[in-house]
Amino acid sequence: MTDASSQPESRSHLLGLCLASLGVVYGDIGTSPLYAIRECFHGEHAITPTPGNILGVLSLVLWSLTIVISLKYLVYVMRADNRGEGGVLALMALASRAIPGRRRTHLVVIMLGLFGAALLYGDGMITPAISVLGAMEGLEIAAPSFSHFVVPITVAVLVLLFLLQRRGTAGVGVLFGPVTLVWFAALSALGVWQIAHNPAVLMAISPHYAIEFLLHNQVHGLLVLGAVFLVVTGGEALYADMGHFGVRAIRLTWFVLVLPALLLNYFGQGALLLSRPSDSSNPFYRMAPHWALIPLLVLSTMAAIIASQAVISGAFSLTRQAMMLGYWPRMRVQHTSAKEIGQIYVPAINWILMVATIALVLGFGTSSNLAAAYGIAVTTTMIITTLLAYVVARYRWEWKPWACVLLTLVLLCIDGGFFAANVVKIEQGGWFPLAVAAGLFLLMTTWRKGRELLGKRLRESVLPIREFFDLMKAEPATRVPGIAVFMTGNPEGTPPALTNTFLHNHAVHKQVILLTIITEETPVVDEADRMTVDDLGEGFTRIIAHYGFMEDPDVPALLSRPSAPKAPLEHTSFFLGTETVLARRQGMSRWRTLLFSFLSRNAQRPTVFFNIPPDRVMEIGSQYSL
């Protein structure tokens, strides 16, 4: 039985998680009311705001949120948690482990997951631009004389946002939840105010209006569906942030607060358009009374910044996951919180996102133009999520084949409809996130392939440890005092750095530790499974350490564990092998080999990545042809 005294504490903890999840999880989807309905009736493929069309669009909005977010993500996909973590890479790792022995299927799963991850970077560039720009466009209504300052102010806000990233979200993060709570309260209040004036808009609850809208408008209706999709663009964030707040808090927040607030606001905008169709140029801001426009503009800007922060932080986390899984070169990662491991800052990614986001604002000029580029990347990612979820349901959960196929086909029909509606956006700007994704996918696959080929070359030069011991006896070596730690990616044999050192110096430390760090396809590794220690004799010890893709390897901390050999840092030297890649077309095309060589030269030094004191390190260089 549960202790009654713990119930209030548990309830308060759950409420705290719900409040915190508002700013991080629902920031993106919560800013969609700024532009989604407007794009249906005033965008590139706008439709005339007649009563039938308004009710049809609202019905599509309602059922899109219900099916895609409530049912697909919150009920189905979020069951696929990788030890509590979510997101496309975590799902990819989960699906790949569910199909052992199926090499071709395994490769397809990996490729899908990587491309889905690459698409999220494009989303991370567009979301801050469209959210902040959409919020600042309220100046055109609140203060028309300042409308020409919309783009400059947007750029200034974005520059400030990216400059503050190095300080982390810990300080301002406590405001995210309360501010977003006020934002959703404002969305609800504005919606209720307009619905009260025109309650006939509630007829759109019936799916009959959505079906009639699509049948009556046919191709034009399908194009409008691309704008309707903007209401569900934050769906991937729900799954990606599952590990931070838990399924229960995310679901409770959605059904109790976020979904009602969004629907009230969307229906409120529809009620306004039923009365005043001419307000379709910006129905969100025109819902508010004149005295509330400036406060609403400020609140919208804060909500847009919070939504952008969530997407930027997600890009940082995605980068670290890709690095740990071996699909991205080592990059400098700074922890911005001593308490929260997930709060990190990746400088290179931050500046790339800033330049791309500002370029998008300057290039597209308005949120309507940006909306033309928004959607195609997210719809593709959603299709990938559906396919990976099928693999998990079929092979991990062992659902009946007919149930998996039927559910997947239904979801793919919906995802496919949105994808078809967004395909026309490719020429209007949708090419940008696809081009970004293609470039990053190429980088990730090149890095992975290059590491595999390089690992093969290294294994070919590895001397079995017993043969190395025989070599030490045949050519007597001087055993020098101290401890030598040789980092090696191969958990067997003798590291080439050790062999080369011995052949050149004929000296070996009295105590030698061969250390291999392996990244598992799970977010976190249990401490009981952290490492294995094997005494090889002759003063040699092999340590194999395991880390999850959400963890940071720390070699000094690892060697200080009770089960590890005693290795005082002041008496320990670390030996690292550095490989120079020569392009010889022995596994990859020349241009990919040159790309891999460039990435290798510019990757973060392993001393920083593994937290090794640089003054205790010696690097042994070797050349390998690929």
C-alpha positions in Angstrom: 0.0 0.0 0.0 1.1 3.6 -0.6 2.0 5.7 2.4 -0.7 8.4 2.6 1.8 10.9 3.9 3.8 10.6 0.6 0.8 11.3 -1.6 0.8 15.1 -1.3 4.5 15.1 -2.0 4.1 12.9 -5.0 1.2 15.0 -6.2 3.2 18.2 -5.8 6.2 16.7 -7.6 3.9 15.7 -10.5 2.4 19.2 -10.7 5.9 20.6 -10.7 6.9 18.4 -13.6 3.7 19.4 -15.4 4.6 23.1 -15.0 8.2 22.6 -16.1 7.1 20.6 -19.2 4.9 23.5 -20.4 7.9 25.6 -21.4 10.1 22.9 -22.8 7.7 20.3 -24.3 4.9 22.5 -25.4 6.7 25.7 -26.4 6.8 24.9 -30.1 3.2 23.6 -30.5 2.0 26.4 -28.2 3.1 29.2 -30.6 1.3 27.7 -33.6 -1.8 29.9 -33.0 0.3 32.9 -34.1 0.3 31.8 -37.7 -1.5 28.4 -38.4 -5.1 29.7 -38.9 -3.8 32.8 -40.8 -2.0 30.6 -43.3 -5.2 28.7 -44.1 -7.0 31.9 -45.1 -4.3 34.4 -45.9 -1.2 32.3 -46.9 0.3 31.0 -50.1 -2.6 28.5 -50.7 -5.3 30.4 -48.9 -8.9 29.6 -49.2 -11.8 32.0 -49.0 -13.0 32.4 -45.4 -16.6 31.4 -46.0 -18.6 29.8 -43.1 -18.3 26.3 -44.7 -14.5 26.7 -45.2 -14.0 28.1 -41.7 -15.8 25.2 -40.1 -14.0 22.7 -42.3 -10.6 24.1 -41.4 -11.4 24.1 -37.7 -12.7 20.5 -37.9 -9.4 19.5 -39.6 -7.5 21.3 -36.8 -9.4 19.5 -34.0 -9.1 16.1 -35.5 -5.4 16.6 -36.5 -4.5 17.4 -32.9 -6.6 14.5 -31.7 -5.3 11.8 -34.0 -1.7 12.9 -34.5 -0.8 14.3 -31.1 -3.2 12.7 -28.7 -3.4 9.2 -30.2 -0.3 8.7 -32.3 2.3 10.3 -30.0 0.9 10.4 -26.5 -0.8 7.0 -26.6 1.2 4.9 -29.1 4.7 6.2 -29.8 5.5 7.3 -26.3 5.2 3.6 -25.3 8.5 3.1 -27.1 10.8 4.5 -24.5 14.5 3.7 -24.6 15.0 3.3 -20.8 12.9 6.4 -20.3 14.3 8.4 -23.2 12.6 9.4 -26.4 13.3 11.0 -29.7 14.1 9.7 -33.2 17.7 8.5 -32.3 16.5 6.8 -29.1 13.8 5.1 -31.2 16.3 4.2 -33.9 18.5 2.5 -31.2 15.5 0.7 -29.7 14.3 -0.5 -33.2 17.8 -1.6 -34.3 18.2 -3.8 -31.1 14.8 -5.4 -31.7 15.9 -7.0 -35.0 19.2 -8.8 -34.4 20.5 -10.8 -37.3 18.5 -8.9 -39.9 21.4 -7.0 -41.5 19.5 -5.3 -44.3 16.6 -4.3 -42.2 19.0 -3.1 -39.5 20.7 -0.9 -42.1 17.4 0.6 -43.2 16.5 1.4 -39.6 19.8 3.1 -39.0 19.5 5.2 -42.2 15.9 6.2 -41.4 16.9 7.2 -37.9 19.8 9.3 -39.1 17.8 11.1 -41.8 15.1 11.8 -39.3 17.7 13.3 -36.9 19.2 15.3 -39.7 15.7 16.7 -40.6 15.3 18.0 -37.0 18.3 20.3 -37.5 16.4 22.0 -40.3 13.4 22.3 -38.0 15.7 23.8 -35.4 16.6 26.6 -37.8 13.1 27.4 -38.9 11.3 27.3 -35.6 13.0 30.2 -33.9 12.7 32.3 -37.1 9.0 31.7 -37.7 8.0 31.9 -34.0 9.8 35.1 -33.1 8.9 36.7 -36.5 5.3 35.7 -36.1 5.2 37.2 -32.6 6.8 40.5 -33.7 4.4 40.9 -36.6 1.9 42.0 -33.9 3.6 45.4 -34.2 1.8 45.8 -37.6 -1.5 45.9 -35.7 -0.5 47.3 -32.3 1.7 50.1 -33.7 1.5 50.2 -37.5 4.0 53.1 -37.7 6.7 50.7 -36.4 5.9 47.9 -38.8 9.1 48.4 -40.8 11.0 47.5 -37.6 9.6 44.0 -37.4 12.6 42.3 -39.2 15.3 44.3 -37.4 13.8 43.7 -34.0 13.3 40.0 -34.8 17.0 39.7 -35.7 18.0 41.5 -32.5 15.9 39.2 -30.4 17.4 36.1 -32.1 21.0 37.4 -31.7 20.4 38.0 -28.0 18.8 34.5 -27.7 21.8 32.7 -29.2 24.3 34.8 -27.3 22.6 33.8 -24.0 23.0 30.1 -24.8 26.4 29.9 -23.2 24.9 30.8 -19.9 22.5 27.8 -20.0 18.8 27.6 -19.4 19.1 26.9 -15.6 18.8 30.5 -14.6 15.9 31.6 -16.8 14.4 28.1 -17.1 12.5 28.5 -13.9 10.5 31.2 -15.7 9.6 29.0 -18.7 6.8 27.1 -17.0 5.0 30.1 -15.4 5.3 32.3 -18.5 4.0 29.5 -20.7 1.2 28.9 -18.2 0.2 32.6 -18.6 0.5 32.2 -22.3 -1.9 29.3 -22.5 -4.3 31.1 -20.1 -4.2 34.0 -22.5 -4.9 31.7 -25.5 -7.9 30.3 -23.6 -9.3 33.7 -22.6 -9.0 35.1 -26.1 -10.7 32.0 -27.5 -13.6 32.0 -25.0 -14.2 35.7 -25.6 -14.7 35.2 -29.3 -16.6 31.9 -29.0 -19.1 33.6 -26.6 -19.8 36.1 -29.4 -20.3 33.4 -32.0 -21.0 30.0 -30.5 -22.0 28.5 -33.8 -18.3 27.9 -34.5 -18.6 24.9 -32.1 -20.4 23.0 -34.9 -16.9 22.3 -36.3 -16.4 19.6 -33.6 -18.2 17.3 -36.0 -15.8 15.5 -38.4 -18.4 15.8 -41.0 -17.2 19.4 -41.7 -13.6 18.2 -42.3 -14.7 15.5 -44.7 -17.0 17.8 -46.5 -14.3 20.5 -46.8 -11.8 18.0 -48.4 -14.4 16.5 -50.8 -15.7 19.9 -51.9 -12.3 21.7 -52.3 -10.4 18.6 -53.6 -6.9 19.7 -54.7 -7.2 23.2 -53.1 -8.4 21.5 -49.9 -5.3 19.3 -49.9 -3.1 22.3 -50.2 -4.8 24.0 -47.3 -4.1 20.8 -45.3 -0.4 21.9 -45.6 -1.3 24.9 -43.5 -3.4 22.9 -41.1 -0.4 20.8 -40.4 1.3 23.7 -38.7 -0.9 23.0 -35.6 0.9 19.7 -35.0 4.5 20.6 -35.8 5.5 20.3 -32.2 4.6 16.6 -32.0 8.2 15.3 -32.2 9.1 17.5 -29.2 6.6 15.6 -27.0 8.5 12.4 -27.7 12.0 13.8 -27.6 11.5 15.4 -24.2 9.9 12.3 -22.6 13.0 11.5 -20.6 13.1 14.9 -18.9 9.6 14.9 -17.5 8.1 11.5 -17.8 5.1 10.2 -19.8 2.6 10.8 -17.0 3.4 14.5 -16.6 3.5 15.2 -20.4 0.1 13.4 -21.0 -1.6 15.1 -18.0 -0.4 18.5 -19.1 -1.6 18.0 -22.7 -5.1 16.7 -21.9 -5.8 19.0 -19.0 -4.3 22.3 -20.2 -2.6 22.5 -23.5 -5.1 20.8 -25.8 -8.1 22.7 -24.4 -6.2 26.0 -24.6 -5.2 25.4 -28.2 -8.6 24.3 -29.3 -10.3 27.3 -27.6 -7.9 29.7 -29.3 -8.3 28.1 -32.7 -12.1 28.0 -32.4 -11.9 31.6 -31.2 -10.0 32.7 -34.3 -12.7 30.8 -36.4 -15.5 32.6 -34.5 -13.8 35.9 -35.3 -13.5 35.1 -39.0 -17.2 34.0 -39.1 -18.1 37.5 -38.0 -15.3 39.5 -39.8 -13.7 37.5 -42.7 -11.6 40.5 -43.5 -9.5 39.9 -40.4 -7.9 36.8 -41.9 -4.6 38.7 -42.4 -3.8 38.2 -38.7 -6.8 36.7 -36.8 -4.7 35.9 -33.7 -3.9 39.5 -32.8 -7.2 40.8 -34.0 -9.0 38.7 -31.4 -7.6 40.9 -28.7 -9.1 44.3 -27.7 -6.9 47.3 -28.6 -5.7 47.9 -25.0 -4.4 44.3 -24.8 -2.3 44.4 -28.0 1.0 45.6 -26.5 0.8 43.2 -23.5 -0.1 40.4 -25.9 2.8 41.3 -28.1 5.2 41.1 -25.2 3.7 37.8 -24.0 3.8 36.3 -27.5 7.5 37.3 -27.9 8.3 35.6 -24.6 6.5 32.5 -25.6 8.3 32.5 -29.0 11.7 32.8 -27.3 10.8 29.9 -25.0 9.7 27.8 -27.9 13.0 28.6 -29.7 15.0 27.8 -26.6 13.4 24.4 -26.4 14.3 23.6 -30.1 17.9 24.9 -29.7 18.4 22.8 -26.6 17.0 19.9 -28.4 19.6 20.4 -31.2 22.4 20.4 -28.6 21.1 17.1 -27.1 20.7 15.5 -30.5 24.3 16.4 -31.3 25.6 14.8 -28.2 23.6 11.7 -28.8 24.9 11.4 -32.4 28.5 11.9 -31.1 28.2 9.2 -28.5 26.6 6.8 -31.0 29.5 7.4 -33.4 27.6 9.3 -36.1 29.1 12.7 -35.5 32.7 14.0 -34.9 33.6 14.9 -31.4 32.6 18.5 -30.6 33.1 20.7 -27.6 30.2 20.3 -25.2 29.8 22.5 -22.1 27.6 21.6 -19.2 25.6 24.6 -18.0 24.2 23.0 -14.9 25.8 21.1 -12.1 22.5 19.3 -11.4 20.9 18.6 -14.8 23.0 16.5 -17.1 20.7 17.4 -20.0 21.5 21.1 -19.9 24.4 21.5 -22.3 25.8 24.0 -24.7 27.5 23.1 -28.0 29.2 26.3 -29.3 29.6 25.2 -32.9 26.0 24.1 -33.3 24.8 27.3 -31.6 26.6 29.6 -34.1 25.5 27.6 -37.1 21.9 27.7 -35.9 22.2 31.5 -35.3 23.6 32.3 -38.7 21.0 30.1 -40.5 18.1 31.4 -38.5 19.0 35.1 -39.1 19.6 34.3 -42.8 16.1 32.8 -42.9 14.5 35.9 -41.4 16.3 38.2 -43.7 15.7 36.0 -46.8 12.0 35.2 -46.2 11.0 38.5 -44.5 7.6 37.4 -43.1 6.3 34.4 -41.2 3.9 33.7 -44.0 6.9 33.2 -46.4 8.6 31.0 -43.8 5.5 28.9 -43.3 6.0 27.9 -47.0 9.3 26.3 -45.9 8.0 24.9 -42.7 6.3 21.5 -42.6 8.0 19.3 -45.2 10.9 18.4 -42.8 8.5 17.6 -39.9 6.1 15.5 -42.0 9.1 13.4 -43.2 10.3 13.0 -39.6 6.8 11.9 -38.6 6.7 9.3 -41.3 10.1 8.0 -40.2 8.8 7.8 -36.6 5.8 5.8 -37.7 8.0 3.3 -39.5 10.4 2.9 -36.7 7.5 2.5 -34.2 6.2 -0.3 -36.4 9.5 -2.2 -36.0 9.4 -1.8 -32.2 5.8 -2.9 -32.0 6.3 -5.9 -34.2 9.6 -7.2 -33.0 10.1 -5.8 -29.5 6.5 -5.7 -28.2 5.7 -8.7 -30.3 2.3 -7.5 -31.3 0.3 -9.5 -33.8 1.4 -8.8 -37.4 -2.1 -7.8 -38.6 -2.5 -5.3 -35.7 0.9 -3.7 -36.4 0.3 -3.4 -40.2 -3.2 -2.0 -39.8 -2.2 0.6 -37.3 0.9 1.6 -39.3 -1.1 1.9 -42.5 -3.7 4.2 -40.8 -1.0 6.4 -39.4 0.9 6.4 -42.7 -2.3 7.5 -44.6 -2.6 10.5 -42.3 1.2 11.3 -42.4 1.1 10.7 -46.1 -1.7 13.2 -46.6 0.2 15.8 -44.7 3.3 15.0 -46.6 1.5 15.3 -50.0 0.1 18.7 -48.9 3.6 19.9 -48.0 5.4 18.6 -51.1 4.3 21.7 -53.0 6.2 23.8 -50.5 9.6 22.4 -51.7 9.9 25.0 -54.5 8.7 27.8 -52.2 11.4 27.2 -49.6 10.8 23.7 -48.4 14.0 22.8 -50.2 16.0 24.5 -47.4 15.4 22.1 -44.5 15.7 19.1 -47.0 19.0 20.4 -48.2 20.2 20.9 -44.6 19.1 17.4 -43.8 20.7 15.9 -46.9 24.0 17.6 -46.1 24.0 16.5 -42.4 23.0 13.0 -43.4 26.0 12.9 -45.7 28.3 14.1 -42.9 26.9 11.5 -40.4 27.1 8.6 -42.8 30.6 9.6 -44.0 31.8 9.9 -40.4 30.4 6.5 -39.4 31.7 4.8 -42.6 35.1 6.3 -42.2 35.3 5.3 -38.5 34.3 1.7 -39.5 37.0 1.6 -42.2 39.6 3.1 -39.9 38.7 0.6 -37.2 39.2 -2.2 -39.7 42.6 -0.9 -40.6 43.5 -0.6 -36.9 42.3 -4.1 -36.1 44.6 -5.4 -38.9 47.6 -4.0 -37.2 46.6 -5.2 -33.7 49.0 -7.7 -32.1 47.5 -10.3 -29.8 48.4 -9.5 -26.2 50.2 -12.9 -25.7 52.3 -12.2 -28.7 53.2 -8.8 -27.3 54.3 -10.5 -24.1 56.4 -12.9 -26.1 57.9 -9.9 -27.9 58.8 -8.3 -24.5 60.6 -11.4 -23.5 62.4 -11.8 -26.8 63.5 -8.2 -26.8 64.0 -7.4 -23.1 62.2 -4.3 -22.2 63.0 -1.8 -19.4 60.1 -1.6 -17.0 59.9 2.1 -16.0 58.1 3.3 -12.9 54.6 4.7 -13.1 51.3 3.9 -14.6 50.5 4.0 -18.4 46.9 4.1 -19.6 46.5 3.3 -23.3 43.2 4.3 -24.8 42.0 1.9 -27.4 38.8 1.3 -29.3 39.6 -2.4 -29.7 38.7 -4.4 -26.6 41.1 -7.1 -27.7 44.8 -7.3 -28.5 47.5 -4.7 -28.1 46.9 -1.1 -28.9 49.0 0.1 -31.9 50.2 3.0 -29.7 51.7 0.6 -27.2 53.3 -1.6 -29.9 54.9 1.5 -31.6 56.1 2.9 -28.3 57.7 -0.4 -27.3 59.4 -0.9 -30.7 60.9 2.6 -30.6 61.8 2.9 -26.9 62.1 -0.7 -25.7 60.5 0.5 -22.5 57.2 -0.4 -20.8 55.7 1.0 -17.6 55.5 -1.3 -14.6 51.7 -0.9 -14.6 49.8 -0.8 -17.9 46.1 -0.3 -18.2 44.4 -0.9 -21.6 41.2 1.1 -21.5 38.3 0.7 -24.0 35.2 2.8 -23.8 32.1 1.5 -25.5 28.9 3.5 -26.1 25.8 1.4 -25.7 22.5 2.0 -27.6 20.8 2.9 -24.3 20.6 6.4 -22.8 22.2 5.4 -19.4 24.2 2.3 -18.3 23.6 0.9 -14.8 26.5 1.5 -12.5 26.7 -2.3 -11.9 27.4 -2.7 -15.6 29.7 0.3 -15.9 33.0 -1.6 -16.3 34.8 -4.9 -16.3 38.4 -5.4 -15.1 40.6 -8.2 -16.3 44.1 -8.9 -15.0 46.2 -10.0 -18.0 49.4 -10.6 -16.0 52.8 -9.0 -16.6 51.5 -5.9 -14.8 48.8 -5.4 -17.5 45.1 -4.8 -16.8 42.3 -4.5 -19.3 39.3 -2.3 -18.5 36.2 -2.1 -20.7 33.9 0.7 -19.7 30.3 1.1 -20.9 28.5 4.4 -21.2 25.0 5.3 -22.5 24.5 7.8 -25.4 23.2 10.4 -22.9 26.3 10.1 -20.6 29.7 11.8 -20.8 32.8 9.6 -20.4 35.1 10.7 -17.6 38.3 8.7 -17.5 39.8 10.1 -14.2 36.5 9.4 -12.5 36.4 5.9 -14.0 39.9 5.1 -12.7 39.1 6.3 -9.2 36.3 3.7 -8.8 37.0 1.0 -6.1 37.0 -1.8 -8.7 39.6 -0.2 -10.9 43.4 -0.6 -10.3 44.9 2.1 -8.1 46.1 4.8 -10.5 46.9 8.1 -8.8 46.7 10.8 -11.4 50.0 12.3 -10.5 51.8 9.0 -11.4 49.7 8.2 -14.5 50.5 8.9 -18.1 47.8 8.6 -20.8 48.8 7.4 -24.3 46.5 8.1 -27.2 46.8 7.0 -30.8 46.2 9.7 -33.4 45.4 8.6 -37.0 46.2 10.6 -40.1 43.9 9.5 -43.0 45.3 9.3 -46.5 42.9 9.2 -49.4 43.6 6.1 -51.4 40.0 5.0 -52.5 40.2 1.8 -50.5 36.6 1.7 -49.2 35.1 5.1 -49.9 35.2 7.5 -52.8 38.1 10.0 -52.7 35.9 13.0 -52.0 34.3 11.2 -49.0 37.7 10.2 -47.7 38.9 13.8 -47.9 35.7 14.9 -46.1 36.3 12.3 -43.4 39.9 13.4 -43.1 38.8 17.0 -42.7 36.3 16.1 -40.0 38.9 14.0 -38.2 41.4 16.9 -38.1 38.8 19.3 -36.8 37.2 17.0 -34.2 37.6 17.8 -30.6 40.7 16.5 -29.0 40.1 13.2 -27.1 41.7 14.7 -24.0 38.8 17.1 -23.7 36.2 14.6 -24.7 37.3 12.0 -22.1 38.2 14.7 -19.5 41.9 13.7 -19.4 44.4 16.2 -18.0 46.3 17.4 -21.1 49.6 17.6 -19.2 49.5 13.9 -18.6 49.0 12.9 -22.3 51.3 11.6 -24.9 50.0 11.1 -28.5 51.4 8.5 -30.9 50.7 9.3 -34.5 50.1 6.8 -37.3 49.0 7.0 -41.0 46.3 4.9 -42.5 45.0 4.7 -46.1 41.2 4.6 -46.7 
